[in-house]
C-alpha cells in the first residue's frame, strides 16, 4: 500500500520502521519520523503518548507482521511450493533490494534488537514477538508442504536466523554473495525434511510392497 493510502498513524509506524532499518533506533528521531510520514509533528504525541519507545515498539511489531504476510505472498507466487523455493524467495527479496538500491537497509526487527535489547525491555519483548510471528508463519508454510510438525518450528528458526546473518554479511561486504550462498546451501537440507517425512515404501519386517 502506498504511503498516501495510509492514515497518519499508519504512516508514522511505517516511516519509523523504514528509518530504523536504515539508521537504527538511536538515530531515528520523532521529528524525522513526522517529516518522512508527512504528518504534523503534534500528531506524534496524540497517537503515541508513550513517546519514541511506543513508536519503536509498534514499528517492530508492524515489521514482524509484514514479514509473516510476505510468506503467504511468496507461497502464492510459487507454481510448485517447496521449502527450498520458499527460502529462495525470502532471500530474493533482499538480493533484489540490494542490487537495485544498494545496501543501506536491513531488518528493522534486528536493528531494534541490537540497539535496545539490553536497555528497553518493551522493545526487546516487541522484537521477540515479531520474530515469533514471522517464525510461526514460516513453520505453518513448511507444515503445509509436508515437513513434519515437530521439525517445522526448528527449520523455520534455522531459515530466519540464517537469513538475518546473511543480511548482515551482505551489508558489511556490500555484496549479495552471502545471501545467494545460504539459499543454495540450505535449500537441499530443507527439502530433505519433506522427503524424510514420506513413507519409505517398506513394510514392517523389511519387505517392500510386492515382494512378500
C-alpha positions in Angstrom: 0.0 0.0 0.0 1.4 3.4 -1.0 2.2 5.9 1.8 -0.5 8.2 0.6 -3.1 5.5 1.1 -2.3 5.0 4.8 -3.7 7.1 7.6 -1.4 9.3 9.6 -0.9 6.8 12.4 -0.1 4.0 9.9 2.3 6.3 8.0 4.2 7.1 11.1 4.6 3.5 12.1 5.7 2.6 8.6 8.1 5.5 8.4 9.6 4.6 11.8 10.2 1.0 10.6 11.9 2.3 7.4 14.1 4.8 9.3 15.1 2.2 11.9 16.1 -0.3 9.2 18.4 2.3 7.7 19.6 4.3 10.6 19.0 2.3 13.7 16.9 3.3 16.7 19.3 5.8 18.2 19.5 7.8 15.0 15.7 7.8 14.3 14.1 10.8 15.9 10.5 11.7 16.3 10.9 14.8 14.1 12.4 12.7 11.3 9.5 10.3 11.5 7.0 13.0 11.3 8.7 14.6 8.3 9.1 11.2 6.5 5.4 10.4 7.2 4.2 13.8 6.1 2.4 14.1 9.4 2.0 17.1 11.7 4.6 16.8 14.5 2.0 17.3 17.1 0.2 14.2 16.0 3.0 12.0 17.3 2.1 12.8 20.9 -1.6 12.3 20.1 -1.1 8.8 18.6 1.9 7.7 20.6 1.5 9.1 24.2 4.3 6.7 25.2 6.7 8.6 23.1 9.5 7.2 21.0 9.6 3.9 22.8 5.9 3.2 21.9 6.5 4.2 18.3 9.6 2.0 18.0 7.7 -1.0 19.6 4.8 -0.6 17.2 7.2 -0.3 14.2 8.9 -3.5 15.3 5.5 -5.2 15.6 4.5 -4.0 12.2 7.7 -5.3 10.7 7.1 -8.8 12.2 3.5 -8.8 10.8 4.8 -7.7 7.4 7.4 -10.4 7.2 4.8 -13.0 8.2 2.4 -11.7 5.5 5.1 -11.9 2.9 5.4 -15.7 3.5 1.9 -16.2 2.2 2.6 -14.0 -0.8 5.8 -15.9 -1.6 3.9 -19.2 -1.5 1.1 -17.9 -3.7 3.7 -16.9 -6.3 5.3 -20.3 -6.4 3.9 -22.7 -9.1 5.2 -25.7 -7.1 5.9 -24.7 -3.5 8.8 -26.4 -1.8 10.8 -25.4 1.3 13.9 -24.5 -0.7 11.8 -22.4 -3.1 10.2 -20.6 -0.2 13.6 -19.8 1.3 14.9 -18.7 -2.1 12.0 -16.3 -2.4 12.7 -14.9 1.1 16.3 -14.4 0.2 15.4 -12.9 -3.2 13.5 -10.1 -1.6 16.8 -8.9 -0.2 19.1 -9.6 -3.2 16.6 -7.7 -5.4 16.6 -4.7 -3.0 20.4 -4.6 -2.6 21.1 -5.0 -6.3 18.6 -2.3 -7.2 19.0 0.2 -4.4 22.2 -0.5 -2.5 22.9 -1.9 0.9 21.5 0.9 3.2 18.6 -1.0 4.7 18.4 -4.1 6.9 15.8 -5.8 9.0 14.1 -3.3 11.4 13.5 -6.0 14.0 17.1 -7.0 14.0 18.2 -3.3 14.2 15.9 -2.7 17.2 17.2 -5.8 18.9 20.8 -4.7 18.6 20.1 -1.2 19.8 17.6 -1.9 22.6 17.6 -5.5 23.8 19.6 -4.6 26.9 18.2 -1.2 27.6 14.5 -1.2 26.8 12.6 -4.3 27.9 9.4 -3.4 25.9 11.4 -3.2 22.7 13.1 -6.5 23.4 9.7 -8.1 24.0 8.3 -6.5 20.8 11.2 -7.9 18.8 10.8 -11.3 20.4 7.1 -11.3 19.5 7.9 -10.1 15.9 10.3 -12.9 15.3 7.8 -15.4 16.8 5.1 -14.1 14.4 7.4 -14.5 11.4 8.7 -17.9 12.6 5.2 -19.1 13.1 4.2 -18.2 9.5 7.2 -19.9 8.1 6.6 -23.0 10.2 3.0 -23.2 9.1 4.1 -22.9 5.5 6.6 -25.7 5.9 4.0 -28.0 7.5 1.7 -27.3 4.6 4.5 -28.5 2.3 4.9 -31.8 4.1 7.5 -31.0 6.7 6.6 -32.9 10.0 5.1 -30.6 12.5 7.8 -31.5 15.1 10.5 -30.2 12.8 8.8 -27.3 11.2 9.4 -24.8 14.0 13.1 -25.7 14.2 13.6 -25.4 10.5 11.7 -22.1 10.4 14.1 -20.8 13.1 17.0 -22.0 11.1 15.8 -20.2 7.9 15.2 -16.9 9.6 18.4 -16.9 11.7 20.4 -17.9 8.6 18.7 -15.1 6.5 19.3 -12.5 9.2 23.0 -13.4 9.4 23.3 -13.3 5.6 21.7 -9.9 5.5 24.3 -8.6 8.0 27.2 -10.1 6.0 25.8 -8.7 2.7 25.7 -5.2 4.2 29.2 -5.5 5.6 30.6 -6.8 2.3 28.4 -4.7 0.0 27.8 -7.9 -1.9 25.0 -10.4 -2.1 27.4 -13.3 -2.0 26.3 -14.4 1.5 22.6 -14.3 0.5 23.0 -16.4 -2.6 25.3 -18.8 -0.8 22.8 -19.6 2.0 19.9 -20.1 -0.5 22.0 -22.6 -2.4 23.4 -24.5 0.5 20.4 -24.6 2.8 17.8 -25.4 0.1 18.7 -29.2 -0.1 18.6 -29.5 3.7 15.1 -28.0 3.8 13.8 -30.2 1.0 15.2 -33.3 2.7 12.9 -32.8 5.6 10.0 -33.3 3.2 11.5 -36.4 1.6 12.3 -37.9 5.0 8.7 -37.5 6.1 7.3 -39.6 3.3 6.7 -43.4 3.7 9.7 -45.4 2.7 7.6 -48.0 0.8 8.8 -50.8 3.1 6.5 -53.0 5.1 7.2 -54.0 8.7 10.0 -56.5 8.8 11.8 -55.1 5.8 9.7 -56.4 2.9 8.9 -54.0 0.2 5.4 -54.0 -1.4 5.0 -56.8 -3.9 7.9 -58.9 -2.6 6.1 -60.6 0.4 
